[in-house]
Structures are given as structure tokens and as C-alpha cells.
Amino acid sequence: MPVYKLPNIPGFLLFRVFFNARFYYPVFALMFLQFGLNLSQFSLSNLIWAVAIVSLEVPSGALADVVGRKKLVVLAAFLMILEMLVLLVATPEPGPLLLALFCLNRFLSGAGEAMASGADEALAYDTLREQGLEDRWGEVLEWLNRLSSLAFFIAMLVGAAVFDSELLNRFLGWFNAHPNLTAADTLKLPLWLTLGNAVISLLAALSLKPLQAESGASRRGQRPWKKAMEVGKSLLTRKNVLVVILAVVLFDQTARASLTMSSNTLAAYGIEPGWFGVISAGFALLGFFVAGPARKIAEGQSQQLVFWLLVSLSLLGLTGQAGSRGLGGLFFLGLLSVVMNLVQFFSSFFLNKLSESEERATLLSFKGLMSNVGFGVVSLYYALVSGLMATEQSKDYLRSLYSLPLYFVVGVFLFLIVYRIGGEDRREGNEEPQ
């Protein structure tokens, strides 16, 4: 049976792909500033996003396990529509109203991502489990990575193109159309396209079928906060699950920090800004080619081999990006993009195998929460490093990036210490990862 005929899988794939592929990503900061925000207000709005997603991540996962995963997925898609509409009604005029609308947008965005985090994946995996098809999960993840990579590739290129009024005018000129669009005319085009994705996400969410187990009495009367506390407490006694989550945090931190600063790194390599969107789209497309090998490794190799593979790729990418001085640095940034893809694939593959149905969304939300906290820690670390070092010149900035492999090596040693002294797994039925 092909993947698109598996129960709930087509809806899951459509929701995840269209929910995450947003056309405004390649022009995110520039668009906010052109609306009329200053850098301080832009930072404030993103702080609100971070607070929303961190504070709601675990409660939303517990809520999904209690009231049903489909309801949370539908709510996430609805919030995505609202966050787009808030910006589409905003007038690009500096002032308190504009700031309020953007802060509301960032809150809705963070809340929506928190609602979706864990709920969609838990629903899809448990649907397969109810049908005795959970061994097909690796195949589903392979398709998800490929489709997501293609969607990001298209969104990055199209989003940047429609935002650029001069480029769009030249393109339309090939068809004998001469609208003479201005920057004001194209400012909201990425948002309109993303609203279309949000509508498709909502339709995909509505097409999902609730789990048979969710209609049972076992989950009635439970409180989400109590559920979250129970799962969090049990997590400390389950070494095999905790090790996977800590490994996700370890590898995600430095790779994500590097890719977040990739525009600065590309500029330091002497690459013109006009190529940034094309390069980012190329990095996104790497996930298409990584998906197949990742599935084979996950299904055929031990977690120990996966761990040391990611250690090797991370160290090579982190040290290589700092030591490069030209186009060769793209190879190492690409490696870090591959690491991000592999971490997402392996974490989903192993955590779903190790978790129970009634806790799955909550556990996946804990993974998301700890990853975001870890990213905050490494961001603070690099902020301190860059504050102590001169980073205005390209060579000085690249030299400061050596702090990231140093941070990563310390993290690997701490991880190994925690793994060696960690207690035995007390949850019956789960084997210790090799």
C-alpha cells in the first residue's frame, strides 16, 4: 500500500508541509522593517513569539493527549490564518497600532506552532499503530522530508521574488505586462501566498480522522497540566527516552545557531546578498536527498552509530565554516543543514518508537521545549563571545565562529557523562538504546 493510501497520512503530510513552508521567510526581517518597525520593535515582537511558544509548548502537547490531537491541529491551522490576516490588515505606518498588530501576529504564530508541535505527529503515528502499520513510519518520514524540502525550496525562491518589485516587473515584462509595481505594491504578496498555505493547512487538518482510542474513557477528566507534570516526572526515570531528547538538544543548538547567522557568514565569505535566497533555497533542498539515506540508517543501524555520525558531521561543519574564507564555506554550511535534517528525522523516528500512545504528543512537546531552551542558551553564549571579541571585520567574525565547535565539544562531553551516570530505564517494555 503506497504512503498516500495509509490512513491519516496524506492529511498529515499536507498539513505539515503547508503549515511550515512560509513565503515570507526569506524576507522576514526586511518585510517587518519596511512595514515601519524599527529594530528594537522587531526584536520585541520576536521575544513575544519566543515566550508564546516556550510557555505553551508542553501544555499544548498535554492538551492534545487529553482532548484529542485533531482538535489541536485544527486550532493550529486556524491560528495560522489569523496571524496572516492580522498583518494583511495592517497599514505600513509607524505607530503604536502597527506595533500592537505585529506583537499580536507573533503571539498567534508562537501559539500556533506550539499547538501543532507534537499533536500532528502523534496523531499520524498512532493512526498507523492502530492499524498495525507503525513499521511504515520511517517511510512516512522520508516522504515528509522530501516534500518539506521541495516546499521550502519553492517558498524561499518565490517569496523573495514576489517581494522584489523590480524583479517582478521584469518577470511580468516577459509576458508583455507592464504593471510598474512599487515596493509598497509587493510588500504583502508573500503574506497573501502564505495565507493560501494556511487555508490548505486548515483543510488538511479537517480531513484528519480522530483516533479510536481518543473516544475512550481513559482520557476523560484528565487535566493537561497534571498530564504534563506526570510525563515530565516519568521522563527523568526513562534513560532511553531522555538520552534521545538530550541528543536532539546537543545537535540542534549549534547547527541552528550557525544557520540563523548564515547571512552574516555568507557576507563574510564575500558572497553578494542577492545570492542569499538562492543559497538558502539550495540548503533547504538538501533534505530531499538526505531523506532516503536517513531512513536506511534509522531502520538498519544502532543509535550509537547515529550519535557518532552526527558528532562527526557537526564538528566538520562547525570548524569548517569558521576556517573557510570563500565559496568553499558553502560546503560546511550545507553540512550543518544536513545535520538539522538528520536530527529532525532521527528524533521523530526514535521518540515515537519509545513513547506510549497516551503520552506521545506531550513527550514530543517536551522535545520541542528543550530544543528551544537549548537554542536560547547557545544564543546567549555566542552573544557573550561576540561581545568580548571584535567581530566587525569579516576575518574577526569568522574567527568568533570557532567558539561554536568549542561549545559543541563541551556539550558532547557533558552528554556522555550524563549517559554514563544516568539511571536505568524504569519503564517496562522499552529497551535501552544501543
Phi, psi and omega per residue, in radians:
M1 nan 2.153 -3.136
P2 -1.173 2.798 -3.065
V3 -1.003 -0.708 -3.054
Y4 -1.204 -0.133 3.078
K5 -1.790 -0.093 3.108
L6 -1.226 2.506 -3.083
P7 -1.066 2.288 3.085
N8 1.201 -0.173 -3.063
I9 -1.219 -0.761 3.100
P10 -1.012 -0.747 3.113
G11 -1.120 -0.706 3.102
F12 -1.086 -0.808 -3.127
L13 -1.115 -0.792 3.140
L14 -1.093 -0.773 -3.137
F15 -1.073 -0.898 -3.054
R16 -1.103 -0.733 -3.091
V17 -1.155 -0.877 -3.059
F18 -1.363 -0.428 3.086
F19 -1.224 -0.625 -3.045
N20 -1.625 -0.477 -3.100
A21 -1.464 1.801 -3.036
R22 -2.061 2.226 -3.011
F23 -1.212 -0.290 -3.130
Y24 -1.532 -0.103 -3.105
Y25 -0.970 -0.794 -3.087
P26 -1.200 -0.277 -3.121
V27 -2.154 0.417 -2.987
F28 -0.913 -1.095 -3.084
A29 -1.147 -0.747 -3.115
L30 -1.073 -0.704 -3.140
M31 -1.124 -0.778 3.122
F32 -1.038 -0.743 -3.110
L33 -1.211 -0.629 3.134
Q34 -1.253 -0.398 3.026
F35 -1.154 -0.515 3.132
G36 2.277 0.054 3.070
L37 -1.367 2.633 2.969
N38 -1.678 3.058 -3.061
L39 -1.088 -0.636 3.125
S40 -1.123 -0.756 3.131
Q41 -1.198 -0.642 3.088
F42 -1.073 -0.768 3.121
S43 -1.121 -0.687 3.127
L44 -1.090 -0.767 -3.128
S45 -1.106 -0.650 3.120
N46 -1.283 -0.495 3.036
L47 -1.115 -0.701 3.110
I48 -1.097 -0.701 3.087
W49 -1.053 -0.795 -3.108
A50 -1.113 -0.748 3.133
V51 -1.111 -0.722 -3.122
A52 -1.099 -0.847 -3.063
I53 -1.247 -0.636 -3.139
V54 -1.230 -0.726 -3.086
S55 -1.298 -0.464 -3.081
L56 -1.784 -0.170 -3.035
E57 -0.962 -1.048 -3.076
V58 -1.264 -0.786 3.099
P59 -0.991 -0.648 3.139
S60 -1.194 -0.650 3.086
G61 -1.123 -0.748 3.090
A62 -1.129 -0.688 3.110
L63 -1.080 -0.688 3.107
A64 -1.097 -0.699 3.126
D65 -1.195 -0.440 -3.075
V66 -1.584 -0.893 -3.026
V67 -1.685 -0.211 3.140
G68 2.105 2.394 -3.056
R69 -1.242 -0.665 -3.087
K70 -1.033 -0.709 -3.112
K71 -1.047 -0.689 3.139
L72 -1.255 -0.627 3.121
V73 -1.169 -0.750 3.092
V74 -1.088 -0.746 3.116
L75 -1.078 -0.705 3.120
A76 -1.061 -0.778 3.126
A77 -1.135 -0.689 3.122
F78 -1.120 -0.710 3.103
L79 -1.143 -0.591 3.089
M80 -1.114 -0.719 3.086
I81 -1.084 -0.763 -3.141
L82 -1.102 -0.729 -3.100
E83 -1.144 -0.569 3.081
M84 -1.266 -0.724 -3.128
L85 -1.112 -0.617 3.124
V86 -1.036 -0.750 -3.141
L87 -1.328 -0.565 -3.120
L88 -1.210 -0.451 3.095
V89 -1.574 -0.157 -3.117
A90 -1.271 2.456 3.072
T91 -1.709 2.263 -3.107
P92 -1.247 1.230 3.093
E93 -2.331 2.127 -3.129
P94 -0.994 2.468 3.115
G95 2.783 3.023 -3.110
P96 -1.057 -0.652 -3.128
L97 -1.113 -0.756 3.134
L98 -1.082 -0.783 3.132
L99 -1.091 -0.717 3.141
A100 -1.095 -0.729 -3.140
L101 -1.150 -0.709 -3.140
F102 -1.229 -0.624 3.069
C103 -1.140 -0.699 3.081
L104 -1.106 -0.725 3.098
N105 -1.027 -0.782 -3.115
R106 -1.185 -0.621 3.094
F107 -1.156 -0.797 3.130
L108 -1.094 -0.665 3.125
S109 -1.124 -0.829 3.127
G110 -1.115 -0.716 3.128
A111 -1.145 -0.712 3.129
G112 -1.102 -0.767 3.128
E113 -1.143 -0.615 3.100
A114 -1.165 -0.710 -3.140
M115 -1.109 -0.678 -3.111
A116 -1.338 -0.478 -3.027
S117 -1.066 1.963 3.102
G118 1.594 -0.619 -3.039
A119 -1.186 -0.832 -3.102
D120 -1.155 -0.738 -3.123
E121 -1.175 -0.723 3.128
A122 -1.114 -0.701 3.119
L123 -1.111 -0.782 -3.114
A124 -1.141 -0.809 -3.091
Y125 -1.148 -0.775 -3.104
D126 -1.228 -0.463 3.022
T127 -1.108 -0.784 3.077
L128 -1.095 -0.680 -3.109
R129 -1.135 -0.685 3.111
E130 -1.099 -0.506 3.141
Q131 -1.619 0.039 -3.100
G132 1.242 0.482 -3.070
L133 -2.033 0.365 -3.066
E134 -1.114 -0.338 3.099
D135 -1.238 -0.136 3.093
R136 -1.571 0.014 -3.057
W137 -1.071 -0.690 3.099
G138 -1.039 -0.661 3.101
E139 -1.141 -0.710 3.110
V140 -1.098 -0.755 3.138
L141 -1.127 -0.620 3.103
E142 -1.087 -0.804 3.106
W143 -1.132 -0.683 3.132
L144 -1.078 -0.791 3.136
N145 -1.111 -0.710 -3.133
R146 -1.170 -0.830 -3.132
L147 -1.149 -0.697 3.129
S148 -1.121 -0.711 3.132
S149 -1.102 -0.773 3.099
L150 -1.092 -0.729 -3.133
A151 -1.127 -0.744 3.108
F152 -1.142 -0.694 3.112
F153 -1.022 -0.817 3.137
I154 -1.175 -0.775 -3.099
A155 -1.101 -0.702 -3.129
M156 -1.137 -0.782 -3.111
L157 -1.242 -0.847 -3.088
V158 -1.201 -0.731 -3.138
G159 -1.033 -0.799 3.122
A160 -1.175 -0.627 -3.081
A161 -1.217 -0.796 -3.084
V162 -1.283 -0.353 3.103
F163 -1.344 -0.465 -3.116
D164 -1.520 1.820 -3.052
S165 -1.099 -0.672 -3.134
E166 -1.148 -0.766 3.123
L167 -1.120 -0.725 -3.133
L168 -1.150 -0.679 3.093
N169 -1.098 -0.716 3.117
R170 -1.136 -0.706 3.129
F171 -1.103 -0.833 3.141
L172 -1.156 -0.464 3.099
G173 -1.112 -0.476 3.095
W174 -1.124 -0.386 -3.135
F175 -1.836 0.387 3.128
N176 1.061 0.475 3.034
A177 -1.886 2.307 -3.090
H178 -2.291 1.278 -3.077
P179 -1.336 -0.260 -3.108
N180 0.920 0.941 -3.139
L181 -1.193 2.541 3.065
T182 -1.862 3.012 3.107
A183 -1.052 -0.591 3.110
A184 -1.161 -0.591 -3.132
D185 -1.222 -0.593 -3.057
T186 -1.710 -0.014 -3.057
L187 -0.979 -0.729 -3.028
K188 -1.740 0.033 -3.107
L189 -1.039 -0.746 3.076
P190 -1.061 -0.541 3.131
L191 -1.238 -0.714 3.104
W192 -1.094 -0.722 3.113
L193 -1.126 -0.683 3.123
T194 -1.209 -0.572 3.049
L195 -1.064 -0.689 3.066
G196 -1.043 -0.736 3.074
N197 -1.084 -0.658 -3.135
A198 -1.126 -0.704 3.116
V199 -1.120 -0.755 3.095
I200 -1.089 -0.678 3.101
S201 -1.064 -0.732 3.137
L202 -1.139 -0.755 3.112
L203 -1.092 -0.704 3.104
A204 -1.128 -0.725 3.128
A205 -1.106 -0.720 -3.141
L206 -1.167 -0.436 -3.127
S207 -1.352 -0.254 -3.116
L208 -1.199 2.549 3.118
K209 -1.804 2.292 3.121
P210 -1.071 2.690 3.098
L211 -1.208 2.581 3.064
Q212 -1.084 -0.664 -3.097
A213 -1.175 -0.422 -3.094
E214 -1.249 -0.283 3.123
S215 -1.559 -0.063 -3.133
G216 -1.360 3.027 -3.082
A217 -1.482 -0.154 -3.024
S218 -1.104 -0.462 -3.068
R219 -1.834 -0.017 -3.106
R220 -1.309 2.450 3.089
G221 1.455 -0.049 3.114
Q222 -1.342 2.603 3.100
R223 -1.832 2.310 -3.085
P224 -0.976 -0.736 -3.111
W225 -1.140 -0.681 3.107
K226 -1.146 -0.697 3.104
K227 -1.067 -0.793 -3.132
A228 -1.081 -0.731 -3.137
M229 -1.157 -0.675 3.129
E230 -1.124 -0.794 -3.133
V231 -1.172 -0.716 3.121
G232 -1.087 -0.712 3.123
K233 -1.167 -0.736 -3.131
S234 -1.189 -0.480 -3.123
L235 -1.059 -0.599 -3.111
L236 -1.184 -0.340 -3.122
T237 -1.797 0.079 -3.073
R238 -2.062 1.558 -3.008
K239 -1.046 -0.692 -3.067
N240 -1.130 -0.664 3.122
V241 -1.313 -0.763 -3.112
L242 -1.090 -0.672 3.131
V243 -1.072 -0.727 3.137
V244 -1.118 -0.781 -3.116
I245 -1.142 -0.747 3.115
L246 -1.140 -0.603 3.085
A247 -1.153 -0.679 3.081
V248 -1.030 -0.810 3.137
V249 -1.074 -0.768 -3.114
L250 -1.013 -0.884 -3.054
F251 -1.395 -0.555 -3.100
D252 -1.204 -0.676 -3.023
Q253 -0.898 -1.138 -2.997
T254 -1.280 -0.595 3.112
A255 -1.150 -0.773 -3.137
R256 -1.168 -0.699 3.105
A257 -1.064 -0.737 -3.138
S258 -1.119 -0.775 -3.114
L259 -1.243 -0.520 3.073
T260 -1.128 -0.607 3.138
M261 -1.658 0.233 -3.001
S262 -1.076 -0.544 3.127
S263 -1.122 -0.684 3.069
N264 -1.136 -0.702 -3.119
T265 -1.168 -0.745 3.119
L266 -1.092 -0.707 3.104
A267 -1.106 -0.673 3.124
A268 -1.161 -0.471 3.074
Y269 -1.359 -0.104 3.135
G270 1.543 0.314 -3.132
I271 -1.532 2.376 -3.117
E272 -1.198 2.487 -3.113
P273 -0.987 -0.515 -3.137
G274 -1.065 -0.337 3.137
W275 -1.608 -0.137 -3.033
F276 -1.051 -0.774 -3.119
G277 -1.127 -0.714 3.131
V278 -1.120 -0.747 -3.133
I279 -1.156 -0.753 3.116
S280 -1.088 -0.683 3.091
A281 -1.117 -0.687 3.094
G282 -1.098 -0.713 3.083
F283 -1.072 -0.727 3.139
A284 -1.075 -0.626 -3.100
L285 -1.241 -0.319 3.129
L286 -1.031 -0.551 3.137
G287 -1.044 -0.489 3.111
F288 -1.085 -0.719 -3.089
F289 -1.477 -0.374 -3.123
V290 -1.387 -0.477 -2.981
A291 -0.999 -0.821 -3.111
G292 -1.073 -0.952 3.092
P293 -1.042 -0.621 3.133
A294 -1.084 -0.735 3.124
R295 -1.101 -0.768 -3.133
K296 -1.104 -0.695 3.131
I297 -1.166 -0.796 -3.093
A298 -1.103 -0.706 -3.078
E299 -1.430 -0.394 -3.022
G300 -2.030 -0.140 -3.063
Q301 -2.146 2.882 -3.120
S302 -1.399 2.791 3.075
Q303 -1.108 -0.526 3.117
Q304 -1.107 -0.739 3.113
L305 -1.152 -0.715 3.110
V306 -1.035 -0.754 -3.123
F307 -1.047 -0.881 -3.075
W308 -1.263 -0.464 3.018
L309 -1.112 -0.794 -3.140
L310 -1.198 -0.614 3.071
V311 -1.065 -0.808 -3.102
S312 -1.115 -0.825 -3.130
L313 -1.122 -0.683 -3.133
S314 -1.143 -0.821 -3.133
L315 -1.096 -0.735 3.135
L316 -1.117 -0.780 -3.141
G317 -1.158 -0.765 -3.089
L318 -1.179 -0.780 -3.139
T319 -1.286 -0.625 -3.137
G320 -1.143 -0.712 -3.141
Q321 -1.149 -0.585 3.127
A322 -1.308 -0.570 -3.073
G323 -1.546 -0.165 -3.102
S324 -1.423 2.702 3.134
R325 -2.364 0.378 -3.128
G326 -2.952 -2.684 -3.078
L327 -1.078 -0.411 3.106
G328 -1.048 -0.398 3.125
G329 -1.145 -0.366 3.116
L330 -1.078 -0.586 3.122
F331 -1.056 -0.745 -3.085
F332 -1.306 -0.630 3.023
L333 -1.128 -0.642 3.070
G334 -1.104 -0.672 3.079
L335 -1.046 -0.729 3.136
L336 -1.167 -0.581 3.035
S337 -1.147 -0.675 3.078
V338 -1.109 -0.724 3.100
V339 -1.005 -0.771 3.131
M340 -1.059 -0.757 3.122
N341 -1.106 -0.762 -3.132
L342 -1.145 -0.714 3.138
V343 -1.074 -0.781 3.117
Q344 -1.081 -0.742 -3.129
F345 -1.150 -0.932 -3.051
F346 -1.135 -0.682 -3.116
S347 -1.105 -0.754 3.118
S348 -1.156 -0.715 -3.115
F349 -1.100 -0.877 -3.030
F350 -1.378 -0.692 -3.100
L351 -1.160 -0.676 3.120
N352 -1.167 -0.588 3.092
K353 -1.191 -0.580 -3.030
L354 -1.573 -0.246 -3.053
S355 -1.738 2.741 3.090
E356 -1.598 2.739 -3.048
S357 -1.002 -0.790 -3.018
E358 -1.250 -0.161 -3.114
E359 -2.114 0.001 -2.901
R360 -1.032 -0.886 -3.099
A361 -1.116 -0.674 3.128
T362 -1.116 -0.771 -3.121
L363 -1.134 -0.733 3.100
L364 -1.134 -0.564 3.085
S365 -1.210 -0.624 3.056
F366 -1.068 -0.691 3.092
K367 -1.052 -0.793 3.126
G368 -1.109 -0.725 3.128
L369 -1.086 -0.841 -3.092
M370 -1.171 -0.571 3.085
S371 -1.146 -0.732 3.137
N372 -1.190 -0.669 3.074
V373 -1.121 -0.751 3.115
G374 -1.059 -0.709 3.111
F375 -1.126 -0.643 3.077
G376 -1.107 -0.682 -3.130
V377 -1.155 -0.815 -3.126
V378 -1.205 -0.535 3.081
S379 -1.140 -0.735 3.095
L380 -1.135 -0.726 3.111
Y381 -1.015 -0.856 -3.105
Y382 -1.210 -0.558 3.082
A383 -1.070 -0.704 3.111
L384 -1.182 -0.732 3.136
V385 -1.094 -0.848 -3.111
S386 -1.186 -0.418 3.073
G387 -1.280 -0.497 -3.126
L388 -1.555 -0.330 -3.111
M389 -1.944 2.690 3.013
A390 -1.372 2.165 -3.097
T391 -2.209 0.200 -3.104
E392 -1.193 -0.698 3.125
Q393 -1.455 2.592 -3.085
S394 -0.996 -0.765 -3.104
K395 -1.150 -0.595 3.115
D396 -1.251 -0.699 3.103
Y397 -1.072 -0.821 3.140
L398 -1.104 -0.622 3.095
R399 -1.116 -0.618 3.138
S400 -1.153 -0.402 3.142
L401 -1.218 -0.270 3.056
Y402 -1.130 -0.309 3.105
S403 -1.168 -0.423 -3.110
L404 -1.277 -0.803 3.052
P405 -1.115 -0.550 3.073
L406 -1.099 -0.808 3.092
Y407 -1.036 -0.736 -3.100
F408 -1.154 -0.750 -3.139
V409 -1.074 -0.755 3.086
V410 -1.058 -0.723 3.118
G411 -1.083 -0.688 3.113
V412 -1.097 -0.780 3.123
F413 -1.087 -0.750 3.113
L414 -1.116 -0.700 3.112
F415 -1.070 -0.794 -3.124
L416 -1.124 -0.628 3.095
I417 -1.126 -0.815 3.124
V418 -1.068 -0.699 -3.130
Y419 -1.139 -0.721 -3.082
R420 -1.246 -0.637 -3.070
I421 -1.698 -0.036 -3.121
G422 -1.118 2.644 -3.138
G423 -1.286 2.978 3.118
E424 -1.277 2.673 3.092
D425 -1.243 2.172 -3.096
R426 -1.732 0.035 3.111
R427 -1.582 2.039 -3.099
E428 -1.171 2.557 3.058
G429 1.627 -0.159 3.108
N430 -1.875 2.252 3.139
E431 -1.536 2.623 3.077
E432 -1.149 2.247 3.132
P433 -1.121 2.479 3.138
Q434 -1.612 nan nan
